[in-house]
Amino acid sequence: MSLNEQILNNHNEFLSTLRHRFLDETRVQALGKFAETGFPTKKDEEFKYTNLREITEKDYNFFPKENHNITKEQFDQLHLGEENFDWIVFVNGQLHKELSKVSIENAEFLSFNYALNDEQHKEVFDQYFNSIAAKDLAFTNLNLAYCKYGFFLKVPKNVVIEKPIHIFYISQNQEENTFYNTRNLLIVEEGAKVEVIESHHNFDSTYVLTNSVTEIFTYPNAKADWHKLQNDNNTSYLIDNTFAKQEKDSLTTVNTFSFGGKLVRNNLDFIHNGSNINSFMNGITIIGKDQLVDHHTAVHHNFPNCESYQNYKGIFDGNAHGVFNGKVFVDKIAQKTNAYQQNNNVLLSEGASIDTKPQLEIFADDVKCSHGCTVGQLNEDALFYLRARGISKKEAQALLLYAFANDAMQNIDIEPLKEKISKLLAEKLEVDLEF
């Protein structure tokens, strides 16, 4: 049975498992929209270089088993050396307090499932939930129809959450391929500050498909940083849709570090709703074998005197395939916009490939916008220079590739995360170096 048919056939049973039912009509409508379009194919411009047939032709279990046997040692290996962090752990979709460490004060944190059942948060959900997620995308409609797992965090006015919060999504002890639809909602009120790290981990040899939607609201003079650490195994598929809406004088950063997963698709959409906004999008992709990572970004400059910065680096080996499609839209009233977009890639083998397409659509006349991309190999002169000083070829390549990727990490304020990214770079480049 195709995944399309499974989605349509399982929905009534899914609804019957929910305690909250006030979204039923919305969910049915979203499923109807999904049924009209189905999954995107390579005939769709936005999926021209990303073939989903590998995902859609498998059977999945929509109701994961809740029991697990993850050991403390297994879980500790996922940490970043983050003893001073808070962390929230979801296993097989369920929040596990015994594995979590939460010291968040003066902020509202709930699992998504619990928030939907809590009457006092219904007003917040009516205002924010699904208000900026695209209504015409197959995966966002599918998520709305089936979302159940994830978290809701509201940071009140002028509250600064000092500790980064690491959200773990873990799948384990599943005997069948499993389908998760995670939903996250982050509201950062005026003058508030928060940093979130998100990672997904499949402990099984069976396949996991995760369809995630995140909505981020950043109010005036607030700061929200969201770091996506994508280093799952080769039996995982991740479709990630993140939407960020910013009010005047706010700063929002989304960093995406893609090192693992069989197929990863990241859709990132920034919406400017005021002046003097700063948006940062950085990405590092290092993959090999037959992995695929696809980054699609969009920034909507709707007001004057705003800045956006996109810097994506890709390193591809084996038969890996990368995609970058970045868009910057500048409205006619968005004068004094400063938008930067750059995608640089290194191919380490003949079988590796990258399809890159940075784009600008500008309707204002007083702007400073630039975009560009490069695709190439390592500089032979630089390699020769390092090897002439007694450095092995593999270590010389690693040093050059680290220098190539390093500027995409410059705005990470979390030192343990920087160290983790550096270690993953060394691991993926198969060298024993401390950068």
Summary of the structure (lengths in Angstrom):
residues: 435
radius of gyration: 21.3
end to end distance: 48.1
largest distance: 68.7
contacts: 1495
relative contact order: 0.09
helix: 25%
strand: 38%
